[in-house]
Amino acid sequence: MTTGASMDTNRPGVNVVVGSSVLLGLSGLARLAQVAAEAVQEDTYLRAHEEVGTSSGFGALPMVFLMGVGLVVALAALAILVLALANLAGRNWTRVVTWVVGGLTVAVSGGWLVLALLLSGEGDVSAGTEADRVDEIAGQLMPAWVEPVSAVSGIVASPALLVALILLALPPANAFYRWRRGEWDPSYPDETTQPDAIHLRIDQQV
């Protein structure tokens, strides 16, 4: 019994493509873990604002925005997980879609990181006492797993995705996607590297 993601282990570039799919899966799972951790974190800070007595609108608007961002990130992560499996079938269009989705994800993640770094340097000194109180209460309410999961997943997700995209662009990956049921895809003609030509040269050398 075979599946849509089955592949011929004799085809070239299998290890590179499998490695890329493993990294894609790791990136997708890490991104989902990051979304879950940040959702819990934002909910905790919202409850902390309520305990301090901050206006509900103060924390609700950013919460809605971050929920929208989290939904988009989660959908992108699920798409990457699906592509991690689809790429093993050897269809070149899945590789192209992976480059598009993955490239956009890396670009947006990089922009979001730069924006976060810029905003982190602008503290609100006027509400320092109240902000400190919110942070103190949030620290008490925050589950212990949130911070390490958020940190580790944030570190892993983008580099793993970037390396996976690079692997898909290497020559062994090109050879993998040119292969069709033991024959080379006619859309990628290359007489010097076709299986019959390779066996002929080996026989002549022997």
Disulfide bonds with the S-S distance in Angstrom:
none
